[in-house]
Amino acid sequence: DQNTKVAGVIDFFGPTDVSQMDAQRLPDGQKHDSADSPESKLLGAPVQTVPDKVRSANPITFVDPTDPPFLMVHGDKDQLVPHGQSEILAAALKKAKVPHELYTVPGGGHGGFKDPEVPIKVSAFLEARFEKKLGR
């Protein structure tokens, strides 16, 4: 049913492949492979020791051509979730031919963006999805 399908996804700095987070992290960024990291706690073991669990927890595992359009917003100075996580998702969406946009917030950290483009991008994305959903 067209009325119950997801019309779009807005992803603010989300993890997409936790196995690559430490390789992408900023020099002073959070470590993700250690046994006490949030990702390892979620998986029940250090990230690099449970590749099957990592695969089943990674959003990029589930990207396919039927996915709705995505808007990703991510700061290039994010110390918690590396910007490369959004780049990985953008590449997977591109490969699956899913419409998407990755907006990088210059100098942006993990949220709290003061970039005036962010609310403009979000509003335009939502308006386009609702107009399409409502048949306008």
Secondary structure, 3 states (H helix, E strand, C coil): CCCCCCCCEEEECCCCCHHHHHHHCCCCCCCCCCCCCHHHHHHCCCHHHCHHHHHHHCHHHHCCCCCCCEEEEEECCCCCCCCHHHHHHHHHHHHCCCCEEEEEECCCCCCCCCCCHHHHHHHHHHHHHHHHHCCC
